[in-house]
Amino acid sequence: MVRIRTVVASHRRKKRVLKEAKGQFGHRSTRYVQAKRSVLKGMTYAYRDRKVKKREFKRLWIVRINAACREAGTTYSRFLKGLSDANIEINRKLIAELAISSPEAFNNLVKTSQGSTS
């Protein structure tokens, strides 16, 4: 029976984890056990926050559209209902960009949405 040593594999594994833990505070960046725990937790946060990021941006766009709608004399829900009645399919990101960068185009959208509900 030959004893198999896993020195190279374990060194590579530890090196990879410590490389990912670079920049962390204290022993999290130098000790393998703490670094491994910290990297795993960080990856969990990264996975979760990729989803949260999408939610937060959608909320931001809705707030911006609502503010612009109120300036134009309508509400967000009436505006979107008018757009769907007029068969205009445009995403919230684009509407929010229009509201900020070109208010005249946004006002045209508002008029179109109001015209379809009347």
N, CA, C and O atoms as CSV, one atom per row, in Angstrom:
chain,resi,resn,atom,element,x,y,z
A,1,MET,N,N,0.836,-1.183,0.000
A,1,MET,CA,C,0.000,0.000,0.000
A,1,MET,C,C,0.887,1.257,0.000
A,1,MET,O,O,1.847,1.355,0.765
A,2,VAL,N,N,0.554,2.184,-0.849
A,2,VAL,CA,C,1.318,3.427,-0.949
A,2,VAL,C,C,0.502,4.561,-0.345
A,2,VAL,O,O,-0.682,4.725,-0.641
A,3,ARG,N,N,1.144,5.320,0.489
A,3,ARG,CA,C,0.457,6.456,1.108
A,3,ARG,C,C,0.406,7.606,0.125
A,3,ARG,O,O,1.431,8.005,-0.428
A,4,ILE,N,N,-0.779,8.136,-0.093
A,4,ILE,CA,C,-0.940,9.261,-1.020
A,4,ILE,C,C,-0.986,10.550,-0.213
A,4,ILE,O,O,-1.801,10.713,0.695
A,5,ARG,N,N,-0.102,11.442,-0.565
A,5,ARG,CA,C,-0.057,12.723,0.124
A,5,ARG,C,C,-0.793,13.773,-0.708
A,5,ARG,O,O,-0.599,13.862,-1.921
A,6,THR,N,N,-1.629,14.557,-0.058
A,6,THR,CA,C,-2.433,15.559,-0.770
A,6,THR,C,C,-1.910,16.970,-0.508
A,6,THR,O,O,-2.677,17.931,-0.447
A,7,VAL,N,N,-0.605,17.076,-0.356
A,7,VAL,CA,C,-0.008,18.362,-0.002
A,7,VAL,C,C,-0.269,19.407,-1.085
A,7,VAL,O,O,-0.688,20.525,-0.782
A,8,VAL,N,N,-0.026,19.050,-2.334
A,8,VAL,CA,C,-0.169,20.014,-3.422
A,8,VAL,C,C,-1.617,20.485,-3.545
A,8,VAL,O,O,-1.873,21.680,-3.685
A,9,ALA,N,N,-2.548,19.558,-3.493
A,9,ALA,CA,C,-3.968,19.903,-3.631
A,9,ALA,C,C,-4.428,20.806,-2.496
A,9,ALA,O,O,-5.126,21.794,-2.723
A,10,SER,N,N,-4.034,20.463,-1.271
A,10,SER,CA,C,-4.488,21.269,-0.137
A,10,SER,C,C,-3.846,22.654,-0.159
A,10,SER,O,O,-4.490,23.643,0.191
A,11,HIS,N,N,-2.582,22.726,-0.569
A,11,HIS,CA,C,-1.928,24.033,-0.669
A,11,HIS,C,C,-2.623,24.903,-1.709
A,11,HIS,O,O,-2.844,26.094,-1.489
A,12,ARG,N,N,-2.966,24.295,-2.845
A,12,ARG,CA,C,-3.664,25.061,-3.899
A,12,ARG,C,C,-5.019,25.558,-3.404
A,12,ARG,O,O,-5.403,26.703,-3.641
A,13,ARG,N,N,-5.731,24.672,-2.714
A,13,ARG,CA,C,-7.055,25.041,-2.203
A,13,ARG,C,C,-6.938,26.196,-1.208
A,13,ARG,O,O,-7.690,27.168,-1.281
A,14,LYS,N,N,-5.988,26.079,-0.279
A,14,LYS,CA,C,-5.813,27.127,0.723
A,14,LYS,C,C,-5.349,28.432,0.086
A,14,LYS,O,O,-5.776,29.514,0.488
A,15,LYS,N,N,-4.483,28.323,-0.899
A,15,LYS,CA,C,-3.972,29.512,-1.587
A,15,LYS,C,C,-5.112,30.236,-2.299
A,15,LYS,O,O,-5.184,31.465,-2.288
A,16,ARG,N,N,-6.009,29.452,-2.924
A,16,ARG,CA,C,-7.141,30.036,-3.656
A,16,ARG,C,C,-8.067,30.790,-2.693
A,16,ARG,O,O,-8.515,31.897,-2.989
A,17,VAL,N,N,-8.345,30.173,-1.539
A,17,VAL,CA,C,-9.226,30.810,-0.553
A,17,VAL,C,C,-8.583,32.075,-0.002
A,17,VAL,O,O,-9.245,33.106,0.121
A,18,LEU,N,N,-7.291,32.002,0.333
A,18,LEU,CA,C,-6.603,33.173,0.885
A,18,LEU,C,C,-6.506,34.296,-0.151
A,18,LEU,O,O,-6.531,35.473,0.207
A,19,LYS,N,N,-6.395,33.938,-1.420
A,19,LYS,CA,C,-6.349,34.951,-2.477
A,19,LYS,C,C,-7.700,35.670,-2.554
A,19,LYS,O,O,-7.745,36.887,-2.732
A,20,GLU,N,N,-8.797,34.924,-2.422
A,20,GLU,CA,C,-10.130,35.526,-2.457
A,20,GLU,C,C,-10.393,36.393,-1.238
A,20,GLU,O,O,-11.188,37.331,-1.299
A,21,ALA,N,N,-9.718,36.079,-0.112
A,21,ALA,CA,C,-9.943,36.814,1.134
A,21,ALA,C,C,-9.046,38.037,1.255
A,21,ALA,O,O,-9.055,38.702,2.291
A,22,LYS,N,N,-8.279,38.347,0.231
A,22,LYS,CA,C,-7.394,39.511,0.285
A,22,LYS,C,C,-8.200,40.778,0.514
A,22,LYS,O,O,-9.280,40.952,-0.050
A,23,GLY,N,N,-7.664,41.660,1.349
A,23,GLY,CA,C,-8.343,42.923,1.604
A,23,GLY,C,C,-9.313,42.863,2.763
A,23,GLY,O,O,-9.858,43.893,3.159
A,24,GLN,N,N,-9.546,41.675,3.323
A,24,GLN,CA,C,-10.439,41.566,4.467
A,24,GLN,C,C,-9.673,41.960,5.726
A,24,GLN,O,O,-8.443,41.990,5.739
A,25,PHE,N,N,-10.416,42.257,6.770
A,25,PHE,CA,C,-9.829,42.795,7.990
A,25,PHE,C,C,-9.274,41.692,8.891
A,25,PHE,O,O,-9.886,40.636,9.055
A,26,GLY,N,N,-8.122,41.956,9.461
A,26,GLY,CA,C,-7.548,41.090,10.480
A,26,GLY,C,C,-7.182,39.701,9.992
A,26,GLY,O,O,-6.633,39.535,8.903
A,27,HIS,N,N,-7.495,38.699,10.817
A,27,HIS,CA,C,-7.115,37.324,10.501
A,27,HIS,C,C,-7.938,36.724,9.367
A,27,HIS,O,O,-7.619,35.643,8.870
A,28,ARG,N,N,-8.986,37.414,8.961
A,28,ARG,CA,C,-9.801,36.900,7.856
A,28,ARG,C,C,-8.992,36.799,6.565
A,28,ARG,O,O,-9.323,36.014,5.676
A,29,SER,N,N,-7.929,37.600,6.470
A,29,SER,CA,C,-7.152,37.582,5.242
A,29,SER,C,C,-5.894,36.726,5.346
A,29,SER,O,O,-5.236,36.473,4.337
A,30,THR,N,N,-5.551,36.274,6.560
A,30,THR,CA,C,-4.297,35.536,6.711
A,30,THR,C,C,-4.473,34.103,7.211
A,30,THR,O,O,-3.669,33.237,6.867
A,31,ARG,N,N,-5.491,33.835,8.005
A,31,ARG,CA,C,-5.697,32.484,8.547
A,31,ARG,C,C,-6.716,31.740,7.710
A,31,ARG,O,O,-7.779,32.269,7.384
A,32,TYR,N,N,-6.387,30.524,7.372
A,32,TYR,CA,C,-7.212,29.762,6.427
A,32,TYR,C,C,-8.634,29.540,6.925
A,32,TYR,O,O,-9.587,29.750,6.175
A,33,VAL,N,N,-8.793,29.118,8.183
A,33,VAL,CA,C,-10.124,28.778,8.692
A,33,VAL,C,C,-11.029,30.006,8.695
A,33,VAL,O,O,-12.177,29.942,8.257
A,34,GLN,N,N,-10.497,31.134,9.198
A,34,GLN,CA,C,-11.282,32.363,9.212
A,34,GLN,C,C,-11.538,32.874,7.797
A,34,GLN,O,O,-12.621,33.373,7.491
A,35,ALA,N,N,-10.523,32.741,6.935
A,35,ALA,CA,C,-10.659,33.203,5.553
A,35,ALA,C,C,-11.713,32.393,4.818
A,35,ALA,O,O,-12.514,32.942,4.062
A,36,LYS,N,N,-11.708,31.086,5.043
A,36,LYS,CA,C,-12.681,30.207,4.388
A,36,LYS,C,C,-14.101,30.584,4.803
A,36,LYS,O,O,-14.997,30.684,3.965
A,37,ARG,N,N,-14.296,30.792,6.103
A,37,ARG,CA,C,-15.609,31.182,6.622
A,37,ARG,C,C,-16.050,32.517,6.027
A,37,ARG,O,O,-17.200,32.682,5.620
A,38,SER,N,N,-15.122,33.458,5.985
A,38,SER,CA,C,-15.422,34.801,5.504
A,38,SER,C,C,-15.735,34.813,4.007
A,38,SER,O,O,-16.646,35.510,3.559
A,39,VAL,N,N,-14.970,34.037,3.243
A,39,VAL,CA,C,-15.190,33.965,1.794
A,39,VAL,C,C,-16.544,33.334,1.489
A,39,VAL,O,O,-17.271,33.802,0.613
A,40,LEU,N,N,-16.878,32.267,2.215
A,40,LEU,CA,C,-18.184,31.627,2.014
A,40,LEU,C,C,-19.322,32.590,2.314
A,40,LEU,O,O,-20.292,32.671,1.561
A,41,LYS,N,N,-19.198,33.319,3.419
A,41,LYS,CA,C,-20.231,34.285,3.798
A,41,LYS,C,C,-20.316,35.396,2.751
A,41,LYS,O,O,-21.405,35.840,2.389
A,42,GLY,N,N,-19.154,35.835,2.273
A,42,GLY,CA,C,-19.131,36.878,1.251
A,42,GLY,C,C,-19.784,36.431,-0.043
A,42,GLY,O,O,-20.481,37.207,-0.696
A,43,MET,N,N,-19.555,35.164,-0.415
A,43,MET,CA,C,-20.179,34.643,-1.626
A,43,MET,C,C,-21.690,34.546,-1.467
A,43,MET,O,O,-22.438,34.769,-2.419
A,44,THR,N,N,-22.138,34.209,-0.252
A,44,THR,CA,C,-23.575,34.155,0.028
A,44,THR,C,C,-24.190,35.539,-0.120
A,44,THR,O,O,-25.246,35.699,-0.733
A,45,TYR,N,N,-23.518,36.542,0.452
A,45,TYR,CA,C,-24.003,37.913,0.330
A,45,TYR,C,C,-24.022,38.351,-1.133
A,45,TYR,O,O,-24.967,39.003,-1.577
A,46,ALA,N,N,-22.981,37.993,-1.878
A,46,ALA,CA,C,-22.898,38.400,-3.280
A,46,ALA,C,C,-24.041,37.805,-4.084
A,46,ALA,O,O,-24.639,38.483,-4.920
A,47,TYR,N,N,-24.346,36.533,-3.831
A,47,TYR,CA,C,-25.443,35.872,-4.540
A,47,TYR,C,C,-26.768,36.538,-4.203
A,47,TYR,O,O,-27.571,36.839,-5.086
A,48,ARG,N,N,-26.981,36.765,-2.906
A,48,ARG,CA,C,-28.236,37.390,-2.469
A,48,ARG,C,C,-28.375,38.806,-3.035
A,48,ARG,O,O,-29.442,39.188,-3.515
A,49,ASP,N,N,-27.293,39.572,-2.973
A,49,ASP,CA,C,-27.377,40.980,-3.346
A,49,ASP,C,C,-27.439,41.207,-4.850
A,49,ASP,O,O,-27.799,42.297,-5.295
A,50,ARG,N,N,-27.093,40.196,-5.635
A,50,ARG,CA,C,-27.328,40.329,-7.080
A,50,ARG,C,C,-28.823,40.391,-7.356
A,50,ARG,O,O,-29.260,41.059,-8.293
A,51,LYS,N,N,-29.602,39.700,-6.544
A,51,LYS,CA,C,-31.057,39.735,-6.675
A,51,LYS,C,C,-31.617,41.036,-6.089
A,51,LYS,O,O,-32.501,41.665,-6.670
A,52,VAL,N,N,-31.082,41.424,-4.925
A,52,VAL,CA,C,-31.550,42.628,-4.240
A,52,VAL,C,C,-31.289,43.870,-5.092
A,52,VAL,O,O,-32.087,44.807,-5.107
A,53,LYS,N,N,-30.173,43.860,-5.793
A,53,LYS,CA,C,-29.798,44.995,-6.645
A,53,LYS,C,C,-30.876,45.271,-7.689
A,53,LYS,O,O,-31.226,46.424,-7.944
A,54,LYS,N,N,-31.393,44.215,-8.283
A,54,LYS,CA,C,-32.444,44.358,-9.292
A,54,LYS,C,C,-33.694,44.971,-8.680
A,54,LYS,O,O,-34.324,45.841,-9.281
A,55,ARG,N,N,-34.058,44.506,-7.459
A,55,ARG,CA,C,-35.229,45.037,-6.763
A,55,ARG,C,C,-35.061,46.518,-6.457
A,55,ARG,O,O,-35.977,47.314,-6.662
A,56,GLU,N,N,-33.876,46.879,-5.964
A,56,GLU,CA,C,-33.644,48.264,-5.558
A,56,GLU,C,C,-33.667,49.208,-6.760
A,56,GLU,O,O,-34.182,50.323,-6.671
A,57,PHE,N,N,-33.100,48.753,-7.891
A,57,PHE,CA,C,-33.145,49.601,-9.077
A,57,PHE,C,C,-34.574,49.788,-9.568
A,57,PHE,O,O,-34.945,50.884,-9.987
A,58,LYS,N,N,-35.382,48.729,-9.522
A,58,LYS,CA,C,-36.780,48.854,-9.940
A,58,LYS,C,C,-37.516,49.845,-9.040
A,58,LYS,O,O,-38.305,50.658,-9.522
A,59,ARG,N,N,-37.258,49.777,-7.733
A,59,ARG,CA,C,-37.868,50.737,-6.806
A,59,ARG,C,C,-37.453,52.169,-7.131
A,59,ARG,O,O,-38.278,53.082,-7.100
A,60,LEU,N,N,-36.173,52.362,-7.443
A,60,LEU,CA,C,-35.669,53.688,-7.783
A,60,LEU,C,C,-36.350,54.230,-9.033
A,60,LEU,O,O,-36.757,55.390,-9.078
A,61,TRP,N,N,-36.469,53.371,-10.052
A,61,TRP,CA,C,-37.117,53.798,-11.294
A,61,TRP,C,C,-38.566,54.181,-11.043
A,61,TRP,O,O,-39.054,55.168,-11.594
A,62,ILE,N,N,-39.258,53.404,-10.213
A,62,ILE,CA,C,-40.664,53.697,-9.923
A,62,ILE,C,C,-40.793,55.034,-9.198
A,62,ILE,O,O,-41.700,55.812,-9.495
A,63,VAL,N,N,-39.899,55.308,-8.252
A,63,VAL,CA,C,-39.924,56.583,-7.522
A,63,VAL,C,C,-39.708,57.742,-8.490
A,63,VAL,O,O,-40.408,58.752,-8.419
A,64,ARG,N,N,-38.738,57.595,-9.398
A,64,ARG,CA,C,-38.449,58.664,-10.361
A,64,ARG,C,C,-39.620,58.899,-11.308
A,64,ARG,O,O,-39.974,60.041,-11.602
A,65,ILE,N,N,-40.219,57.799,-11.785
A,65,ILE,CA,C,-41.354,57.928,-12.705
A,65,ILE,C,C,-42.527,58.575,-11.979
A,65,ILE,O,O,-43.199,59.438,-12.543
A,66,ASN,N,N,-42.780,58.177,-10.749
A,66,ASN,CA,C,-43.884,58.734,-9.976
A,66,ASN,C,C,-43.696,60.231,-9.770
A,66,ASN,O,O,-44.646,61.004,-9.895
A,67,ALA,N,N,-42.462,60.642,-9.451
A,67,ALA,CA,C,-42.188,62.070,-9.241
A,67,ALA,C,C,-42.443,62.856,-10.524
A,67,ALA,O,O,-43.044,63.930,-10.493
A,68,ALA,N,N,-41.982,62.314,-11.649
A,68,ALA,CA,C,-42.178,63.000,-12.926
A,68,ALA,C,C,-43.652,63.021,-13.315
A,68,ALA,O,O,-44.129,64.001,-13.887
A,69,CYS,N,N,-44.375,61.942,-13.005
A,69,CYS,CA,C,-45.818,61.887,-13.304
A,69,CYS,C,C,-46.563,62.939,-12.509
A,69,CYS,O,O,-47.444,63.615,-13.040
A,70,ARG,N,N,-46.215,63.081,-11.230
A,70,ARG,CA,C,-46.898,64.055,-10.387
A,70,ARG,C,C,-46.652,65.474,-10.880
A,70,ARG,O,O,-47.536,66.326,-10.790
A,71,GLU,N,N,-45.450,65.733,-11.402
A,71,GLU,CA,C,-45.183,67.048,-11.989
A,71,GLU,C,C,-46.031,67.275,-13.233
A,71,GLU,O,O,-46.420,68.402,-13.540
A,72,ALA,N,N,-46.313,66.182,-13.947
A,72,ALA,CA,C,-47.117,66.275,-15.170
A,72,ALA,C,C,-48.610,66.231,-14.876
A,72,ALA,O,O,-49.420,66.347,-15.795
A,73,GLY,N,N,-48.990,66.065,-13.607
A,73,GLY,CA,C,-50.396,66.129,-13.230
A,73,GLY,C,C,-51.132,64.796,-13.231
A,73,GLY,O,O,-52.354,64.773,-13.382
A,74,THR,N,N,-50.430,63.709,-13.069
A,74,THR,CA,C,-51.076,62.393,-12.981
A,74,THR,C,C,-50.347,61.550,-11.943
A,74,THR,O,O,-49.388,62.010,-11.321
A,75,THR,N,N,-50.800,60.327,-11.761
A,75,THR,CA,C,-50.118,59.439,-10.815
A,75,THR,C,C,-49.452,58.304,-11.590
A,75,THR,O,O,-49.719,58.082,-12.771
A,76,TYR,N,N,-48.578,57.598,-10.880
A,76,TYR,CA,C,-47.827,56.501,-11.497
A,76,TYR,C,C,-48.756,55.403,-12.009
A,76,TYR,O,O,-48.598,54.909,-13.125
A,77,SER,N,N,-49.726,55.031,-11.177
A,77,SER,CA,C,-50.599,53.915,-11.562
A,77,SER,C,C,-51.476,54.281,-12.756
A,77,SER,O,O,-51.679,53.461,-13.652
A,78,ARG,N,N,-51.999,55.512,-12.774
A,78,ARG,CA,C,-52.819,55.955,-13.914
A,78,ARG,C,C,-51.979,56.033,-15.179
A,78,ARG,O,O,-52.440,55.699,-16.271
A,79,PHE,N,N,-50.735,56.481,-15.013
A,79,PHE,CA,C,-49.818,56.593,-16.159
A,79,PHE,C,C,-49.551,55.221,-16.772
A,79,PHE,O,O,-49.640,55.053,-17.988
A,80,LEU,N,N,-49.222,54.238,-15.928
A,80,LEU,CA,C,-48.935,52.898,-16.451
A,80,LEU,C,C,-50.174,52.237,-17.036
A,80,LEU,O,O,-50.092,51.538,-18.046
A,81,LYS,N,N,-51.316,52.456,-16.404
A,81,LYS,CA,C,-52.564,51.904,-16.941
A,81,LYS,C,C,-52.859,52.503,-18.313
A,81,LYS,O,O,-53.281,51.793,-19.225
A,82,GLY,N,N,-52.638,53.801,-18.457
A,82,GLY,CA,C,-52.838,54.466,-19.744
A,82,GLY,C,C,-51.897,53.937,-20.809
A,82,GLY,O,O,-52.290,53.760,-21.962
A,83,LEU,N,N,-50.647,53.682,-20.421
A,83,LEU,CA,C,-49.675,53.127,-21.379
A,83,LEU,C,C,-50.093,51.733,-21.825
A,83,LEU,O,O,-50.003,51.409,-23.009
A,84,SER,N,N,-50.548,50.909,-20.890
A,84,SER,CA,C,-50.954,49.552,-21.272
A,84,SER,C,C,-52.214,49.594,-22.134
A,84,SER,O,O,-52.359,48.783,-23.048
A,85,ASP,N,N,-53.135,50.537,-21.855
A,85,ASP,CA,C,-54.339,50.679,-22.686
A,85,ASP,C,C,-53.994,51.144,-24.096
A,85,ASP,O,O,-54.670,50.792,-25.063
A,86,ALA,N,N,-52.928,51.945,-24.200
A,86,ALA,CA,C,-52.499,52.448,-25.506
A,86,ALA,C,C,-51.580,51.453,-26.224
A,86,ALA,O,O,-51.058,51.754,-27.298
A,87,ASN,N,N,-51.383,50.269,-25.632
A,87,ASN,CA,C,-50.511,49.221,-26.183
A,87,ASN,C,C,-49.073,49.694,-26.379
A,87,ASN,O,O,-48.420,49.345,-27.363
A,88,ILE,N,N,-48.595,50.484,-25.436
A,88,ILE,CA,C,-47.205,50.935,-25.464
A,88,ILE,C,C,-46.437,50.085,-24.457
A,88,ILE,O,O,-46.677,50.167,-23.253
A,89,GLU,N,N,-45.516,49.274,-24.956
A,89,GLU,CA,C,-44.705,48.427,-24.081
A,89,GLU,C,C,-43.313,49.019,-23.971
A,89,GLU,O,O,-42.505,48.915,-24.894
A,90,ILE,N,N,-43.045,49.632,-22.847
A,90,ILE,CA,C,-41.742,50.254,-22.600
A,90,ILE,C,C,-41.392,49.977,-21.139
A,90,ILE,O,O,-42.246,50.099,-20.260
A,91,ASN,N,N,-40.150,49.607,-20.882
A,91,ASN,CA,C,-39.795,49.212,-19.511
A,91,ASN,C,C,-39.541,50.426,-18.616
A,91,ASN,O,O,-39.323,51.540,-19.091
A,92,ARG,N,N,-39.574,50.176,-17.319
A,92,ARG,CA,C,-39.482,51.253,-16.342
A,92,ARG,C,C,-38.131,51.956,-16.381
A,92,ARG,O,O,-38.041,53.156,-16.125
A,93,LYS,N,N,-37.092,51.209,-16.700
A,93,LYS,CA,C,-35.758,51.805,-16.769
A,93,LYS,C,C,-35.732,52.890,-17.831
A,93,LYS,O,O,-35.213,53.983,-17.603
A,94,LEU,N,N,-36.288,52.586,-18.977
A,94,LEU,CA,C,-36.308,53.536,-20.086
A,94,LEU,C,C,-37.199,54.736,-19.770
A,94,LEU,O,O,-36.845,55.873,-20.081
A,95,ILE,N,N,-38.344,54.487,-19.157
A,95,ILE,CA,C,-39.246,55.588,-18.799
A,95,ILE,C,C,-38.562,56.525,-17.807
A,95,ILE,O,O,-38.667,57.745,-17.931
A,96,ALA,N,N,-37.861,55.958,-16.824
A,96,ALA,CA,C,-37.156,56.765,-15.825
A,96,ALA,C,C,-36.061,57.595,-16.486
A,96,ALA,O,O,-35.867,58.758,-16.131
A,97,GLU,N,N,-35.342,57.007,-17.450
A,97,GLU,CA,C,-34.314,57.749,-18.190
A,97,GLU,C,C,-34.930,58.895,-18.972
A,97,GLU,O,O,-34.384,59.998,-19.003
A,98,LEU,N,N,-36.079,58.632,-19.610
A,98,LEU,CA,C,-36.778,59.689,-20.352
A,98,LEU,C,C,-37.196,60.814,-19.418
A,98,LEU,O,O,-37.057,61.990,-19.755
A,99,ALA,N,N,-37.708,60.458,-18.246
A,99,ALA,CA,C,-38.169,61.459,-17.290
A,99,ALA,C,C,-37.035,62.380,-16.863
A,99,ALA,O,O,-37.256,63.567,-16.621
A,100,ILE,N,N,-35.817,61.840,-16.768
A,100,ILE,CA,C,-34.673,62.645,-16.328
A,100,ILE,C,C,-34.029,63.395,-17.488
A,100,ILE,O,O,-33.806,64.603,-17.410
A,101,SER,N,N,-33.731,62.663,-18.574
A,101,SER,CA,C,-32.927,63.255,-19.643
A,101,SER,C,C,-33.734,64.098,-20.627
A,101,SER,O,O,-33.248,65.132,-21.084
A,102,SER,N,N,-34.957,63.679,-20.964
A,102,SER,CA,C,-35.752,64.490,-21.893
A,102,SER,C,C,-37.202,64.562,-21.412
A,102,SER,O,O,-38.030,63.721,-21.763
A,103,PRO,N,N,-37.489,65.569,-20.611
A,103,PRO,CA,C,-38.834,65.711,-20.040
A,103,PRO,C,C,-39.923,65.919,-21.097
A,103,PRO,O,O,-41.074,65.538,-20.884
A,104,GLU,N,N,-39.561,66.523,-22.238
A,104,GLU,CA,C,-40.585,66.745,-23.273
A,104,GLU,C,C,-41.068,65.420,-23.862
A,104,GLU,O,O,-42.259,65.262,-24.134
A,105,ALA,N,N,-40.163,64.475,-24.057
A,105,ALA,CA,C,-40.564,63.148,-24.547
A,105,ALA,C,C,-41.412,62.436,-23.498
A,105,ALA,O,O,-42.372,61.745,-23.836
A,106,PHE,N,N,-41.057,62.604,-22.228
A,106,PHE,CA,C,-41.842,61.994,-21.156
A,106,PHE,C,C,-43.241,62.594,-21.108
A,106,PHE,O,O,-44.224,61.877,-20.921
A,107,ASN,N,N,-43.329,63.914,-21.278
A,107,ASN,CA,C,-44.639,64.566,-21.284
A,107,ASN,C,C,-45.493,64.085,-22.450
A,107,ASN,O,O,-46.713,63.980,-22.321
A,108,ASN,N,N,-44.868,63.793,-23.581
A,108,ASN,CA,C,-45.611,63.220,-24.715
A,108,ASN,C,C,-46.166,61.846,-24.346
A,108,ASN,O,O,-47.293,61.509,-24.709
A,109,LEU,N,N,-45.372,61.058,-23.627
A,109,LEU,CA,C,-45.849,59.755,-23.154
A,109,LEU,C,C,-47.039,59.910,-22.210
A,109,LEU,O,O,-48.008,59.154,-22.283
A,110,VAL,N,N,-46.949,60.900,-21.325
A,110,VAL,CA,C,-48.033,61.149,-20.379
A,110,VAL,C,C,-49.304,61.527,-21.136
A,110,VAL,O,O,-50.385,61.029,-20.820
A,111,LYS,N,N,-49.180,62.403,-22.130
A,111,LYS,CA,C,-50.345,62.813,-22.930
A,111,LYS,C,C,-50.945,61.617,-23.679
A,111,LYS,O,O,-52.164,61.475,-23.772
A,112,THR,N,N,-50.074,60.771,-24.204
A,112,THR,CA,C,-50.542,59.565,-24.903
A,112,THR,C,C,-51.304,58.656,-23.941
A,112,THR,O,O,-52.357,58.120,-24.285
A,113,SER,N,N,-50.763,58.487,-22.731
A,113,SER,CA,C,-51.426,57.616,-21.756
A,113,SER,C,C,-52.753,58.209,-21.294
A,113,SER,O,O,-53.697,57.462,-21.039
A,114,GLN,N,N,-52.848,59.518,-21.182
A,114,GLN,CA,C,-54.088,60.168,-20.776
A,114,GLN,C,C,-55.117,60.130,-21.893
A,114,GLN,O,O,-56.316,60.027,-21.633
A,115,GLY,N,N,-54.653,60.213,-23.136
A,115,GLY,CA,C,-55.568,60.190,-24.277
A,115,GLY,C,C,-56.245,58.858,-24.450
A,115,GLY,O,O,-57.375,58.792,-24.933
A,116,SER,N,N,-55.566,57.786,-24.059
A,116,SER,CA,C,-56.152,56.442,-24.247
A,116,SER,C,C,-57.203,56.115,-23.193
A,116,SER,O,O,-58.090,55.295,-23.431
A,117,THR,N,N,-57.105,56.766,-22.005
A,117,THR,CA,C,-58.071,56.472,-20.946
A,117,THR,C,C,-59.362,57.278,-21.111
A,117,THR,O,O,-60.411,56.877,-20.608
A,118,SER,N,N,-59.290,58.391,-21.802
A,118,SER,CA,C,-60.475,59.255,-21.944
A,118,SER,C,C,-61.504,58.689,-22.878
A,118,SER,O,O,-62.548,59.305,-23.093
